[in-house]
């Protein structure tokens, strides 16, 4: 659950409820910050101190936070908005902390962080590490089945590196992107973007490595900036969404088409399918879910 919580001299700030002790009428909450640790335990507060994020006073609380932390509170609200949109359109299912930790939130987090580099956040309390599982000996982690490392992800990253080099170093997709910006080529991604609401964005990045994705996004931001007023007009004033929703998929699809020597339609189908997970990866993911469940018990 997303809530507001006032801490010391600072204004009410967005936070996530990690757990609730109904008998004690207390909750463990974690503030949403630029360097938030989703695995942190947070702080324990009385339930009466919490306000639901969509409470009647929401706008007033936002205005108070903006007085001293305008960019920081905007950063928090943007993350929350993107999370809720993804839940609504079905591109993600899980808690806010799971969304924050997942790769699916990386493009938005990275783009926002680049825009507000150096943003001052309130000096809110930092959560402690998770407590050990109840009933387990102190200082010892609960035993879990060992799983050998999976190499399929590394193989996909090596293959995707060719796409990154084609996009960034060879600038092989630039003419394709400029044709779309000048309305000389049709684009289903641009059409979807133009017909979508202001905050509707469901980014499928295809690239799994954050450094690779960062390089491509920075390059595309440069292309968008060089295009000037024409790109801004097509982006409806929102360059971040335009880069992520239009230029990113178009660039990757074009690169797949060139590197794999296939036509655009085949490359687009491969992009939409996304990376295929191996059996070992699924096993590792299942173990991570079990560990997370055991920590909550």
Number of C-alpha atoms within 10 A of each C-alpha: 12 21 20 24 24 16 15 10 9 15 20 20 22 25 23 21 20 22 16 16 12 9 6 9 11 17 21 18 26 30 26 25 19 14 8 15 19 21 16 17 18 24 16 17 15 13 16 10 13 19 19 15 19 11 11 10 11 15 11 11 18 20 14 17 21 15 11 15 19 16 20 22 24 16 21 19 15 16 19 18 14 19 25 18 17 20 17 12 12 10 14 18 14 10 14 20 18 14 22 19 14 11 16 20 21 19 21 20 18 14 18 18 15 12 12 13 9 10 15 14 16 16 11 16 12 16 19 13 12 13 11 16 16 12 7 11 10 10 7 9 10 14 8 10 7 8 11 10 10 15 11 15 17 12 11 16 15 13 12 22 15 14 27 21 16 20 22 19 11 11 14 17 19 16 10 15 23 17 13 19 23 12 13 11 11 11 17 10 15 21 11 13 20 15 9 11 9 11 13 18 22 20 19 19 21 19 22 18 17 13 10 17 20 16 14 22 21 15 18 22 19 12 18 23 14 11 14 10 12 14 22 16 12 18 21 13 12 14 17 17 23 24 25 22 22 22 27 25 21 24 25 24 25 26 24 24 19 17 15 11 11 13 13 16 12 14 21 19 11 15 20 13 11 14 13 10 11 12 11 15 18 12 14 17 12 12 16 13 12 13 15 12 10 13 14 14 7
